[in-house]
Amino acid sequence: MKKHKVYYYINPRGEKPVKKFLDSLSEKAQAKTLRVFQYIEMYGLRSILPHTKKLTGTPLWEIKILGRNNIRVIYVMPRKNFVLVLHGFIKKTKKTPKKELKTAMNRYFIWMKEA
């Protein structure tokens, strides 16, 4: 039985920015990221606990995918067993850049208006 369902954010024009980000990654990095999403669906968020972090002051969470690139995926859980992946980026600094948080929050607000 699946624990959660992972959904990618789709903007009002029908574009899938998270999928576009994943497609830009190397094959190995893409496989790692998709495997994390599979674990979430098969075993729940607890299966990736050491790789998640609550982003202070927001409803957002961050998944850390380590490797050659420090990949970060920002998600939110607007409903029970519903993981909405909002944004992905390569982290180059110690703190999550405000620009990346703003992008994820804007997408979340747009999604909430349309949901």
N, C-alpha and C positions, 0 to 999 in steps of 0.2 A: 504494500500500500504506500502511495506517495505521501510524503509529509507536507510538502509545499509545492506550489506551482510558481515557476519563474516566468515573468512576462517582461518583454522589452518595451520601453517607452516608444510610442509612435507619435510624432508631432501632428498638428492639424493638417499639414500638407501630405500626410501619409508616409513621410520619411522616417527611417529607423536609424537615428544617430548612434545608438549603442552598437547595432549590428555593423554599421559603417566603421566604427572604431575597431571592433573585433576583426573585421576583414583587413584592416591596416596592419595588424600584428603579424609577427612571424608565425609560421605554422606551429612551432613548438609552443609559443606563448598563447596562441589562440586555443590550442588543445588543452593547455593547463587551465585556462579560464573557463572553457566549456565544461571541463571535468568538475570544476568547483560548482557550477550550476547544476550538473547532474547529481552531485552529492547532496545539494540542498533539496532537490526534488525527491531523491530516493530515501535520504536519511534525516532530513530536516536541518535547520540552521545550526543545531548543536554539533553537527559533524564537521563544521568549519570554524568552530569557536575560536581557536587560537589565531585565526586569520581575519577576524572581524573586529571592528571598533565603532563605538557610538560616536558620532560627531557632535560635540558639545554645543548645546544651544539650538539644536535643530532636530527634526524628526528623522534625520538621515543616518545611515550606517555605511561604513566603508569596508570593502573586502580587499585584503592585501594579497596580491599574487606575486610572490617573490621569484626572482630569477635574474637573468641579465638585465631586464628592464623591471623597474618597480611599478607594476601595473596596479592601478586602483580602480575599483568599480563601486560607484555609489548607488545605494538602493534604499528603498523605504518599504515598510509593511503597512499599507493602508487598511488592510483587512486581514483577518485570521487566515493563515496558510497561503497568503498572496504576497509574493515578493516582486516588487516593481523595480526593475533595473533602469536607472535614470541616466547614468553618465559613466563613461570610462575615460581614463587618461593615464599617461605615464608620469609618475611622480618624480620630480627632480629636486625637491627641497624637503627639509625636515617636516614642516607643517603643510597641511593641505592648503593649497592656494585658494584665496577668497574667490577668485574668478571661477574656479572649478565648483566650489560650493554654490555660488550664485547660479551657475548654469543648471546644476542639479535641482536647486530650489525652484527656479523658474519653470523647469519642466514639470516638477511636481505640482505647482500651482495650476499650470495649464491642464494637466491631467485631471486634477480635482474638479476643475470647471466643467470638463467634458464628461466626467464619469457619472 
